[in-house]
Amino acid sequence: MSRLSDRRLETEISEVFSSLQGEGPYLGVKQIFVRFGRCNMHCGYCDELEKMKEERFDVRSLDSLLDEIGRFEREKGPHHSVSLTGGEPLFYASFLENFLPKLKEKGMTTYLETNGTLPTELSRVVKWCDIVAMDLKPPSSTGDRAFWREHEEFLKVAVQKDVFIKVVVTPATTADEIRTAINLVKNVNPKLPFIFQPLTDAFGISQAALHKVEKEFFPLAKEALFDVRVIPQLHKIWGVR
């Protein structure tokens, strides 16, 4: 049960911290991470499930969150951007409609990390987002249902911004799922960065997932898309948040 009294001016946060971005084409840039509490999905490979338990949330006001971000920027900056992560930030779209303009007023670059399944919510806040890091979620990887329709509608909104697509590949990911993901991106904009992310943990990259990417999935993507890359989740290997 949500403890929020005003979803426009309060939100649920599990942590705020300064660290390095560990995924995607912005790998290694320094960011302030704002981790929102809840998510509309519960992926089997998620490394943040413990932080999405309700007892891990703090209810934070908009002003207190802005103050904390400002303190991190003064004490540990400069930062490339503020990463809104989770959980799923767009689960809190009413708060973001008020929070994101304030970040932009402070001259901050906003970096939205999202599961790409809430297109209506994105349309409410996209004008204040600078970078959109969008996941495409193969159902065999997540253990959840397919979200292809939502992903396509989401990408049609996100494409007006600096957007890239990440696909987490597990040993269970199928070629049919990858073809669906490739065609979805091709139909919207084949020049968007399309990043395979082999399942990674603290012990390293899943060799079974990496083998599928190298031998089968990467060639499929290169036939249809202009910018295809393989970038593991390095923050898990680095041992940073």
C-alpha positions in Angstrom: 0.0 0.0 0.0 1.4 3.4 -1.0 2.3 5.8 1.8 2.2 8.8 -0.4 -0.2 11.6 0.5 0.5 13.7 -2.6 1.9 11.9 -5.6 2.7 15.2 -7.3 5.1 16.4 -4.5 6.2 13.2 -2.8 7.7 10.0 -4.1 9.1 6.6 -2.9 12.9 6.4 -3.0 15.1 3.5 -2.0 18.5 5.4 -2.4 20.3 8.4 -3.9 24.0 8.1 -4.6 26.9 9.2 -6.8 28.5 6.5 -9.0 29.5 5.5 -12.5 27.1 4.4 -15.1 27.6 0.7 -15.7 25.5 0.0 -18.8 25.0 1.2 -22.4 26.8 3.8 -24.5 27.2 6.2 -21.6 29.3 3.5 -19.8 31.7 5.1 -17.3 30.2 8.6 -17.0 29.7 9.9 -13.5 26.1 10.3 -12.4 23.8 11.0 -9.5 21.5 8.0 -9.3 18.0 8.5 -7.9 16.5 5.0 -7.4 12.7 5.0 -7.3 11.0 2.3 -5.3 8.3 0.4 -7.1 8.1 -1.2 -10.5 5.3 -2.5 -12.7 7.5 -5.5 -13.6 9.5 -8.1 -11.6 12.0 -9.5 -14.0 13.7 -12.8 -13.0 17.2 -11.4 -13.6 16.6 -8.1 -11.8 19.4 -7.2 -9.4 17.3 -4.6 -7.5 14.5 -6.8 -6.2 15.5 -6.4 -2.6 15.5 -2.6 -3.0 11.9 -2.8 -4.3 10.5 -4.1 -1.1 8.3 -1.6 0.6 10.3 -1.5 3.8 13.3 -0.3 1.8 11.4 2.8 0.5 11.6 6.3 2.1 8.8 8.8 1.2 10.7 11.9 0.0 9.4 15.4 -0.8 10.3 17.1 -4.0 12.3 19.8 -2.2 14.3 17.3 0.0 15.2 15.3 -3.1 16.4 18.4 -5.0 18.4 19.5 -2.0 20.2 16.1 -1.8 21.0 16.1 -5.5 22.4 19.6 -5.1 24.6 18.4 -2.2 25.9 15.5 -4.2 26.7 17.8 -7.1 28.6 20.2 -4.8 30.5 17.6 -2.9 31.1 14.9 -5.5 30.6 16.6 -8.8 30.6 17.6 -11.5 28.3 14.8 -12.7 27.4 14.1 -16.3 23.7 13.7 -15.5 21.1 12.6 -13.0 20.0 9.0 -13.6 16.4 8.3 -12.8 16.3 4.5 -12.2 14.5 2.0 -10.1 12.3 0.3 -9.8 10.5 2.1 -12.7 10.7 5.9 -12.6 7.7 6.3 -14.9 5.5 4.5 -12.2 5.8 7.9 -10.5 4.9 10.1 -13.5 2.8 12.6 -11.5 5.9 13.3 -9.4 8.2 13.5 -12.4 6.0 16.2 -14.0 7.0 18.5 -11.1 10.5 17.1 -10.4 12.0 17.1 -13.9 11.4 20.8 -14.7 13.1 21.7 -11.4 16.2 19.6 -12.4 16.2 21.3 -15.8 16.0 24.7 -14.1 19.2 23.7 -12.2 20.9 23.0 -15.5 21.0 19.2 -14.9 21.0 16.6 -17.7 18.3 14.1 -17.1 18.9 10.4 -17.9 15.8 8.2 -17.7 16.4 4.5 -17.2 13.2 2.6 -18.0 11.7 -0.7 -18.8 9.9 0.9 -21.8 6.4 -0.4 -21.0 4.6 2.8 -20.0 4.2 5.0 -23.1 1.4 7.1 -21.8 3.4 8.1 -18.8 6.5 8.8 -20.9 4.5 11.2 -23.1 3.7 13.2 -20.0 7.4 13.9 -19.1 9.4 13.3 -22.2 9.9 17.0 -22.9 12.1 17.2 -19.8 14.1 14.1 -20.5 17.5 14.4 -22.3 18.5 10.8 -22.6 16.2 7.7 -22.6 17.8 4.3 -21.8 15.1 1.9 -22.9 14.9 -1.8 -22.2 13.3 -4.2 -24.5 12.1 -7.2 -22.4 12.1 -10.6 -24.0 9.5 -12.6 -22.0 11.7 -15.7 -21.8 14.4 -13.5 -20.1 12.0 -11.7 -17.7 9.6 -14.5 -16.8 6.8 -12.0 -17.4 4.4 -11.6 -20.3 5.4 -10.0 -23.6 5.3 -6.2 -23.9 6.0 -5.8 -27.6 3.0 -3.5 -28.2 3.8 -1.3 -25.3 7.5 -1.2 -26.3 6.6 -0.1 -29.8 4.3 2.7 -28.6 7.0 3.8 -26.1 9.7 4.0 -28.7 7.5 6.1 -30.9 7.4 8.7 -28.1 11.0 8.3 -27.0 12.5 8.7 -30.5 12.2 12.5 -30.3 15.0 12.3 -27.7 18.5 10.8 -27.4 17.3 7.2 -27.0 19.1 3.8 -27.1 17.7 0.3 -26.7 19.1 -2.4 -24.4 18.1 -6.0 -24.7 19.2 -8.3 -21.8 20.0 -11.7 -23.2 19.9 -14.8 -21.0 20.5 -18.4 -21.9 16.7 -18.7 -22.4 16.4 -15.9 -24.9 15.1 -17.1 -28.3 15.9 -16.1 -31.8 12.2 -15.3 -32.5 12.2 -12.8 -29.6 15.3 -11.1 -30.9 13.8 -10.9 -34.4 10.7 -9.3 -32.9 12.8 -6.8 -31.1 14.9 -6.0 -34.2 11.8 -5.5 -36.4 10.2 -3.3 -33.8 13.2 -1.0 -33.7 13.7 -1.1 -37.5 10.1 0.0 -38.1 10.5 3.0 -35.8 14.1 4.1 -36.7 16.8 1.6 -37.8 19.6 4.0 -36.9 18.9 3.9 -33.1 21.7 2.3 -31.0 20.7 -1.3 -30.3 22.7 -2.9 -27.5 22.9 -6.5 -26.6 23.5 -6.9 -22.8 24.5 -10.5 -22.0 23.3 -11.5 -18.5 26.0 -10.5 -16.1 26.6 -11.0 -12.4 29.5 -10.4 -9.9 31.2 -13.5 -11.3 31.2 -12.3 -14.9 29.3 -12.6 -18.1 27.1 -15.6 -18.8 29.0 -17.4 -21.5 25.9 -19.2 -22.7 24.2 -15.8 -23.3 27.3 -14.3 -24.8 27.6 -17.2 -27.2 24.0 -16.7 -28.4 24.7 -13.0 -29.0 28.0 -13.6 -30.9 26.9 -16.5 -33.0 23.3 -15.9 -33.7 21.7 -12.6 -32.5 24.4 -10.1 -33.5 24.3 -11.2 -37.2 20.5 -11.0 -37.2 20.6 -7.4 -35.9 23.3 -6.2 -38.3 21.1 -7.3 -41.2 18.5 -4.8 -40.3 20.0 -2.1 -38.0 22.8 0.4 -38.4 24.2 0.6 -34.9 24.5 -2.7 -33.1 26.8 -3.2 -30.1 27.5 -5.7 -27.2 28.0 -4.0 -23.9 27.9 -6.1 -20.7 26.6 -4.8 -17.4 30.0 -3.7 -16.0 28.8 -2.2 -12.7 28.3 -5.7 -11.5 31.8 -6.7 -12.4 33.2 -3.4 -11.0 31.4 -4.0 -7.7 29.8 -0.6 -7.7 26.1 0.3 -7.4 
